[in-house]
Amino acid sequence: MPEAPSKEYPVVIAGAGWAGLATAVELSTHGIPVLLLEAARQLGGRARSIRSGDMIVDNGQHLMIGAYRSLLTLMERVRVDPKKAFLRLPLTLNMRRGSRISLYFRTPRLPPPLHLLWAILTAHGLGFNDRVQALRFGRKLPTLEIPASGDISVQALLHSEAQSPALIRKLWEPLCVATLNMHTGDASARLFLQVLRETFLDLCRHSDLLIPRSELSAVLPRPCADYLERKGARVEMGQRVTGLQVVNDTVRGVKLHGRDIAASHVVLATPHLISRRLMSHHAPLHTVCEQLAGLGNEPIATLYLQYPPRTRLPTPVVGLENTLSQWVFDRRVCGQPGMMAVVISARGEHTGMTADAVTARVAGELRRAFPGWPAHRHSLLVREKRATFSARPGIDCIRPDNATALHGLWLAGDYTATGLPATLEGAVRSGIRCANAILEQVR
């Protein structure tokens, strides 16, 4: 069995993304010695800030919601005030088709699910029958259950609930792509329902939009590093774990280039492809490696366009319908007036286009949506080819738990069995659960 954690045999966490940071903070809070190793020179993993010339942007435009309870609790623990870190707005959908509004609704401050029902009832752009069917679907949310083994696509679910093609195109397809990073025909109805329940059925504030007021690294990664330093944890950058030390089906440490590190427990908080590579040489882990091999990956692209500072959106976030562009964020919120972040989620024709072609296409779509805008001055396209796992029907059947078949070896990441799609909340929730499982075993 693993040794008790100590300075000589700490809990070693490989990967300082949001899951690894959450694991480290939770363990350090309870006095457990931690060594956090990160292969890159920067914390944050797939949700971090990057520099391009004079610009500091994020490697993808992220949007949080009020239902991210684990994330908000973690921020408060590391002394970040969510009220200062985010612009908080009631859920507002502002969808455009060309220069015209195709759908607009805003949730009021009413008890759930009345806030959602009222928003649908008063929405601009929905016909009478569409409102009725959407309301019926909303009323059934608390009782709709889909088992992992009987999962279906979101499209099949919506058709079974008599949602019209116009309602799917204007409302459910954009929400599905935004939350699951897959189109309705390919996405898991089970995961989609879980997102809707957590967002709309508890507190009305859970559906609020939380837009970061600064770059992502300042929202959580840097405050977590400061907290870990205060707690005496060690954080080492530029340290890539290359293998595991295993004796009698028990993890004893990790291997790095040029040295070995002994450990009481090892947490792999790396992307699932890297975790699988590290575990593939150990027979007891073959089953979990097969699970990870089946998770797949889906891309997200974010195009940053810098316009003159006076250029702005009518609302902080605008959705575009029937275009390559899906969501446009006004970076004025985080102190970058005139900069627009255009998000293109899920697989599509953009994956085979050059950066120049994507930029020209998106810039043209924005010109048509906002005819008074001047030309952009410069641009930056950020592609994350493996942004999320594939949230397809049945995926919950193969998502692994935090514990593995080796004593003392753990997994943390949004791909584990959190019940959520690949979100920052899922990553943080997985990290906290992993830490609590280690604490139980240590005690």
C-alpha positions as CSV (number, residue, x, y, z in Angstrom):
1,M,0.0,0.0,0.0
2,P,1.1,3.6,-0.5
3,E,3.2,5.4,2.2
4,A,1.6,8.1,4.3
5,P,2.2,11.5,2.6
6,S,5.2,13.3,3.9
7,K,7.8,15.8,2.6
8,E,9.9,12.9,1.5
9,Y,6.9,11.0,0.0
10,P,4.4,13.7,-1.0
11,V,1.4,13.4,-3.2
12,V,2.8,14.0,-6.7
13,I,0.4,15.6,-9.1
14,A,1.3,15.6,-12.8
15,G,-0.3,18.5,-14.6
16,A,-1.2,22.0,-13.4
17,G,-4.4,22.5,-15.4
18,W,-7.5,23.4,-13.5
19,A,-8.1,19.8,-12.3
20,G,-4.5,19.5,-11.1
21,L,-4.7,22.9,-9.3
22,A,-8.0,22.0,-7.7
23,T,-6.5,18.7,-6.4
24,A,-3.4,20.4,-5.1
25,V,-5.3,23.1,-3.3
26,E,-7.7,20.7,-1.6
27,L,-4.9,18.5,-0.4
28,S,-2.8,21.4,0.8
29,T,-5.8,22.9,2.7
30,H,-5.9,19.7,4.8
31,G,-2.1,19.7,5.4
32,I,-1.1,17.0,2.9
33,P,2.4,17.6,1.4
34,V,2.0,18.2,-2.4
35,L,4.5,18.3,-5.3
36,L,2.8,19.7,-8.4
37,L,4.7,19.1,-11.7
38,E,3.9,20.9,-14.9
39,A,5.5,20.2,-18.3
40,A,4.8,23.7,-19.6
41,R,6.3,27.0,-18.4
42,Q,2.8,28.2,-17.5
43,L,-0.1,27.1,-15.3
44,G,-3.6,26.5,-16.5
45,G,-3.4,23.7,-19.1
46,R,-6.1,24.2,-21.8
47,A,-7.5,27.3,-20.0
48,R,-4.6,29.7,-19.8
49,S,-3.5,33.1,-21.1
50,I,-1.1,33.5,-24.0
51,R,0.9,36.4,-25.3
52,S,1.0,37.4,-29.0
53,G,3.0,40.5,-29.6
54,D,1.5,43.2,-27.4
55,M,-1.7,41.3,-26.9
56,I,-2.5,39.0,-23.9
57,V,-5.4,36.8,-24.8
58,D,-6.7,33.4,-23.7
59,N,-6.0,30.2,-25.6
60,G,-9.8,30.0,-25.9
61,Q,-12.6,32.3,-24.9
62,H,-14.3,30.7,-21.8
63,L,-17.7,31.5,-20.4
64,M,-18.7,30.3,-16.9
65,I,-22.2,30.1,-15.4
66,G,-23.5,30.5,-11.9
67,A,-24.0,26.8,-11.6
68,Y,-20.2,26.3,-11.4
69,R,-20.4,25.8,-7.6
70,S,-17.1,23.9,-7.3
71,L,-15.2,26.5,-9.3
72,L,-16.6,29.4,-7.4
73,T,-15.9,27.7,-4.0
74,L,-12.3,27.1,-5.1
75,M,-11.9,30.7,-6.1
76,E,-13.0,31.9,-2.7
77,R,-10.7,29.4,-1.0
78,V,-7.7,30.9,-2.8
79,R,-8.9,34.4,-2.0
80,V,-10.4,35.4,-5.3
81,D,-13.6,37.4,-5.1
82,P,-16.0,36.1,-7.9
83,K,-17.8,39.4,-7.8
84,K,-14.6,41.2,-8.8
85,A,-13.4,38.4,-11.2
86,F,-16.5,38.2,-13.3
87,L,-19.1,40.3,-14.9
88,R,-22.3,38.6,-13.8
89,L,-25.4,38.8,-16.1
90,P,-28.7,37.1,-16.2
91,L,-28.8,34.5,-18.9
92,T,-29.3,36.4,-22.2
93,L,-29.5,34.8,-25.6
94,N,-29.0,37.4,-28.4
95,M,-29.0,35.4,-31.6
96,R,-28.6,37.1,-35.0
97,R,-29.3,36.0,-38.6
98,G,-27.4,38.5,-40.7
99,S,-28.1,41.9,-39.2
100,R,-31.4,41.0,-37.8
101,I,-32.2,39.5,-34.4
102,S,-33.5,35.9,-34.8
103,L,-33.9,35.1,-31.1
104,Y,-33.7,37.2,-28.0
105,F,-34.5,36.3,-24.4
106,R,-33.4,37.2,-21.0
107,T,-34.1,35.3,-17.7
108,P,-35.7,37.4,-15.0
109,R,-35.1,37.1,-11.2
110,L,-37.8,34.5,-10.6
111,P,-37.7,31.2,-8.7
112,P,-36.6,28.3,-11.0
113,P,-37.9,27.0,-13.3
114,L,-40.2,30.0,-13.6
115,H,-37.3,32.2,-14.8
116,L,-36.7,29.9,-17.8
117,L,-40.4,29.5,-18.5
118,W,-40.9,33.3,-18.4
119,A,-37.9,33.9,-20.7
120,I,-39.3,31.5,-23.3
121,L,-42.8,32.9,-23.0
122,T,-41.6,36.5,-23.7
123,A,-38.8,35.6,-26.1
124,H,-38.5,37.6,-29.3
125,G,-38.3,35.4,-32.4
126,L,-40.3,32.3,-31.4
127,G,-43.7,31.5,-32.8
128,F,-46.7,30.5,-30.6
129,N,-46.3,26.8,-31.2
130,D,-42.6,26.9,-30.6
131,R,-43.1,28.6,-27.2
132,V,-45.7,26.0,-26.2
133,Q,-43.4,23.1,-27.0
134,A,-40.4,24.7,-25.4
135,L,-42.5,25.3,-22.2
136,R,-43.6,21.7,-22.2
137,F,-40.0,20.5,-22.5
138,G,-38.9,22.8,-19.7
139,R,-41.6,21.5,-17.4
140,K,-40.5,17.9,-18.0
141,L,-36.8,18.6,-17.2
142,P,-37.0,17.5,-13.6
143,T,-38.4,14.1,-14.5
144,L,-36.5,13.3,-17.7
145,E,-33.9,10.6,-17.1
146,I,-31.7,8.8,-19.6
147,P,-29.5,5.9,-18.4
148,A,-25.9,5.7,-19.6
149,S,-26.5,2.4,-21.4
150,G,-29.6,3.8,-23.1
151,D,-28.3,7.2,-24.1
152,I,-29.5,8.8,-27.3
153,S,-28.5,11.9,-29.3
154,V,-29.8,15.4,-28.3
155,Q,-31.5,15.6,-31.7
156,A,-33.4,12.3,-31.0
157,L,-34.4,13.7,-27.6
158,L,-35.6,17.0,-29.0
159,H,-37.6,15.2,-31.8
160,S,-39.2,13.0,-29.2
161,E,-40.3,16.1,-27.3
162,A,-41.8,17.6,-30.4
163,Q,-39.3,20.5,-30.7
164,S,-39.7,22.1,-34.1
165,P,-36.8,22.5,-36.5
166,A,-36.9,26.3,-36.0
167,L,-36.7,25.9,-32.2
168,I,-33.8,23.5,-32.5
169,R,-31.9,25.7,-34.9
170,K,-32.4,28.9,-32.9
171,L,-32.3,27.7,-29.3
172,W,-31.2,24.1,-28.6
173,E,-28.5,23.7,-31.3
174,P,-26.5,26.8,-30.1
175,L,-26.9,25.7,-26.4
176,C,-25.8,22.2,-27.2
177,V,-22.7,23.3,-29.2
178,A,-21.8,25.8,-26.5
179,T,-22.0,23.3,-23.6
180,L,-21.1,20.0,-25.1
181,N,-18.9,21.1,-28.1
182,M,-20.9,18.8,-30.4
183,H,-23.9,19.3,-32.7
184,T,-27.3,18.0,-31.6
185,G,-27.1,15.1,-34.0
186,D,-23.8,13.8,-32.4
187,A,-24.1,14.9,-28.8
188,S,-25.2,12.9,-25.7
189,A,-28.8,13.7,-24.5
190,R,-27.9,12.4,-21.1
191,L,-25.1,15.0,-20.6
192,F,-27.3,17.7,-22.2
193,L,-30.1,17.1,-19.7
194,Q,-27.6,17.2,-16.8
195,V,-26.4,20.6,-18.0
196,L,-29.9,21.9,-18.3
197,R,-30.9,20.6,-14.8
198,E,-27.9,22.1,-13.1
199,T,-28.3,25.4,-14.9
200,F,-32.1,25.9,-14.6
201,L,-33.6,23.8,-11.8
202,D,-31.9,24.8,-8.6
203,L,-31.3,28.6,-8.1
204,C,-32.1,31.2,-10.7
205,R,-28.6,32.6,-10.3
206,H,-27.2,29.3,-11.5
207,S,-28.1,30.3,-15.1
208,D,-26.3,33.6,-14.8
209,L,-23.4,34.2,-17.3
210,L,-20.0,34.8,-15.7
211,I,-17.7,36.6,-18.1
212,P,-14.1,37.0,-16.9
213,R,-13.0,40.6,-16.3
214,S,-9.3,39.6,-16.9
215,E,-7.2,37.0,-18.6
216,L,-7.8,33.4,-17.5
217,S,-4.5,33.0,-15.8
218,A,-5.5,35.8,-13.3
219,V,-8.9,34.2,-12.6
220,L,-7.6,31.0,-11.1
221,P,-4.1,29.6,-12.0
222,R,-1.9,32.3,-10.5
223,P,-4.1,32.7,-7.3
224,C,-3.9,28.9,-6.9
225,A,-0.1,29.0,-7.2
226,D,0.1,31.8,-4.6
227,Y,-2.1,29.8,-2.2
228,L,0.0,26.6,-2.7
229,E,3.1,28.6,-1.9
230,R,1.6,29.9,1.3
231,K,0.7,26.3,2.3
232,G,4.2,25.1,1.7
233,A,3.4,23.0,-1.4
234,R,6.0,22.8,-4.2
235,V,5.3,23.7,-7.7
236,E,7.8,22.9,-10.4
237,M,7.4,24.1,-14.0
238,G,9.1,22.6,-17.1
239,Q,9.0,19.1,-15.5
240,R,7.5,16.5,-17.7
241,V,6.5,13.1,-16.1
242,T,7.7,10.3,-18.4
243,G,6.7,7.2,-16.5
244,L,5.5,5.7,-13.3
245,Q,7.4,3.8,-10.6
246,V,5.4,0.7,-9.7
247,V,6.2,-2.1,-7.3
248,N,3.7,-4.9,-6.6
249,D,0.8,-3.1,-8.2
250,T,1.5,-0.1,-6.0
251,V,2.7,3.3,-7.2
252,R,5.9,4.4,-5.6
253,G,6.7,7.5,-7.6
254,V,7.2,9.1,-11.0
255,K,10.0,9.3,-13.5
256,L,11.2,12.5,-15.1
257,H,14.0,13.2,-17.5
258,G,17.1,12.6,-15.5
259,R,15.6,11.8,-12.1
260,D,13.0,9.8,-10.2
261,I,10.7,11.2,-7.5
262,A,9.3,9.0,-4.7
263,A,5.6,9.6,-3.8
264,S,2.9,8.3,-1.5
265,H,0.3,8.8,-4.1
266,V,0.4,10.0,-7.8
267,V,-2.4,11.9,-9.5
268,L,-2.4,12.1,-13.3
269,A,-4.1,15.4,-14.0
270,T,-2.8,15.4,-17.6
271,P,-4.9,15.3,-20.8
272,H,-6.4,11.8,-21.2
273,L,-4.1,10.9,-24.1
274,I,-1.0,11.6,-22.0
275,S,-2.4,9.8,-19.0
276,R,-3.1,6.8,-21.2
277,R,0.5,6.9,-22.5
278,L,1.9,7.0,-19.0
279,M,-0.3,4.0,-17.9
280,S,0.0,1.8,-21.0
281,H,3.0,-0.2,-19.8
282,H,1.3,-1.6,-16.7
283,A,-1.0,-4.6,-17.1
284,P,-3.5,-3.8,-14.3
285,L,-4.2,-0.5,-16.2
286,H,-5.1,-2.0,-19.6
287,T,-8.8,-1.7,-19.0
288,V,-8.7,2.0,-18.1
289,C,-6.4,2.7,-21.0
290,E,-9.0,1.2,-23.3
291,Q,-11.6,3.4,-21.8
292,L,-9.4,6.5,-22.4
293,A,-8.7,5.4,-25.9
294,G,-12.4,5.6,-26.6
295,L,-13.0,9.1,-25.3
296,G,-12.0,10.8,-28.5
297,N,-11.3,14.6,-28.9
298,E,-13.2,17.6,-30.3
299,P,-11.7,20.9,-31.5
300,I,-12.5,24.5,-30.6
301,A,-11.1,27.5,-32.5
302,T,-11.1,31.1,-31.2
303,L,-10.4,34.0,-33.6
304,Y,-9.4,37.3,-32.0
305,L,-10.1,40.4,-34.1
306,Q,-8.8,43.8,-33.0
307,Y,-11.1,46.7,-34.1
308,P,-10.8,50.4,-33.2
309,P,-11.6,50.8,-29.5
310,R,-15.0,52.4,-30.1
311,T,-16.2,49.2,-31.8
312,R,-18.6,47.3,-29.5
313,L,-21.4,44.7,-29.4
314,P,-24.9,45.5,-28.3
315,T,-24.5,42.9,-25.5
316,P,-21.3,41.3,-24.1
317,V,-22.1,38.1,-26.0
318,V,-23.9,37.7,-29.4
319,G,-24.6,34.4,-31.2
320,L,-24.6,34.2,-35.0
321,E,-26.9,31.8,-36.8
322,N,-26.2,29.9,-40.1
323,T,-22.5,31.1,-40.1
324,L,-19.1,29.7,-39.5
325,S,-18.9,32.1,-36.5
326,Q,-21.0,30.9,-33.5
327,W,-20.4,33.2,-30.6
328,V,-18.8,36.7,-30.5
329,F,-17.5,38.0,-27.2
330,D,-16.7,41.7,-26.6
331,R,-13.4,41.7,-24.8
332,R,-14.1,45.2,-23.6
333,V,-15.3,43.4,-20.5
334,C,-11.8,42.4,-19.6
335,G,-10.2,45.7,-20.5
336,Q,-9.6,45.2,-24.2
337,P,-11.9,47.6,-26.0
338,G,-12.4,46.8,-29.7
339,M,-11.2,43.3,-29.4
340,M,-13.7,40.6,-30.4
341,A,-13.3,36.9,-29.6
342,V,-15.1,34.7,-32.1
343,V,-15.7,31.1,-31.0
344,I,-16.1,28.2,-33.4
345,S,-16.9,25.0,-31.5
346,A,-17.2,21.4,-32.6
347,R,-16.1,19.8,-35.9
348,G,-16.9,21.6,-39.1
349,E,-15.4,23.0,-42.3
350,H,-13.2,25.3,-40.3
351,T,-10.9,22.4,-39.3
352,G,-9.7,22.1,-42.9
353,M,-9.3,25.9,-43.6
354,T,-6.2,28.0,-43.3
355,A,-6.0,30.7,-40.7
356,D,-6.2,33.4,-43.4
357,A,-9.4,31.7,-44.9
358,V,-11.0,31.5,-41.4
359,T,-10.2,35.1,-40.7
360,A,-11.5,36.4,-44.0
361,R,-14.7,34.3,-43.7
362,V,-15.4,35.4,-40.1
363,A,-14.6,39.1,-40.8
364,G,-17.1,39.0,-43.6
365,E,-19.8,37.5,-41.4
366,L,-19.2,40.2,-38.8
367,R,-19.4,42.9,-41.5
368,R,-22.8,41.6,-42.5
369,A,-24.0,41.3,-38.9
370,F,-22.8,44.7,-37.9
371,P,-22.7,46.9,-41.0
372,G,-21.4,50.0,-39.3
373,W,-18.2,48.3,-38.1
374,P,-14.8,49.4,-39.6
375,A,-12.2,46.9,-40.8
376,H,-10.3,45.0,-38.2
377,R,-6.6,46.0,-37.6
378,H,-5.1,42.6,-36.8
379,S,-6.1,39.1,-35.9
380,L,-5.0,35.9,-34.1
381,L,-6.4,32.5,-34.6
382,V,-6.0,30.0,-31.7
383,R,-6.9,26.4,-32.4
384,E,-7.3,23.7,-29.7
385,K,-7.5,20.5,-31.7
386,R,-8.1,18.4,-28.5
387,A,-10.2,20.9,-26.5
388,T,-12.7,18.4,-25.1
389,F,-13.5,14.7,-25.1
390,S,-16.3,13.6,-27.4
391,A,-19.6,14.1,-25.6
392,R,-21.3,11.5,-27.8
393,P,-24.2,9.2,-26.8
394,G,-23.1,6.5,-24.4
395,I,-19.8,8.2,-23.4
396,D,-20.6,8.0,-19.7
397,C,-20.3,4.2,-20.0
398,I,-16.5,4.5,-20.5
399,R,-15.5,7.5,-18.5
400,P,-13.2,6.4,-15.7
401,D,-13.4,7.0,-11.9
402,N,-10.7,8.9,-10.1
403,A,-9.3,5.7,-8.6
404,T,-7.4,3.2,-10.7
405,A,-6.4,-0.5,-10.4
406,L,-3.0,0.5,-9.0
407,H,-2.8,1.4,-5.3
408,G,-2.0,5.1,-5.0
409,L,-2.6,6.0,-8.6
410,W,-5.4,8.5,-9.4
411,L,-6.9,10.3,-12.3
412,A,-8.2,13.9,-12.3
413,G,-9.7,15.7,-15.3
414,D,-12.9,16.8,-16.9
415,Y,-13.0,13.5,-18.7
416,T,-13.5,11.4,-15.5
417,A,-17.0,10.3,-14.4
418,T,-18.3,13.7,-13.2
419,G,-21.7,13.5,-15.0
420,L,-20.8,16.8,-16.8
421,P,-19.4,17.5,-20.2
422,A,-15.8,18.8,-20.6
423,T,-16.1,22.1,-18.7
424,L,-13.9,24.0,-16.3
425,E,-16.5,23.1,-13.6
426,G,-16.0,19.4,-14.5
427,A,-12.3,19.7,-14.2
428,V,-12.4,21.4,-10.8
429,R,-15.1,19.0,-9.5
430,S,-13.0,16.0,-10.6
431,G,-9.9,17.4,-8.9
432,I,-11.7,18.0,-5.6
433,R,-13.3,14.5,-5.7
434,C,-9.9,13.0,-6.3
435,A,-8.3,14.9,-3.4
436,N,-11.2,13.8,-1.1
437,A,-10.7,10.2,-2.1
438,I,-7.0,10.4,-1.3
439,L,-7.8,12.1,2.1
440,E,-10.2,9.2,2.9
441,Q,-7.5,6.6,2.2
442,V,-4.9,8.5,4.1
443,R,-7.1,8.8,7.2
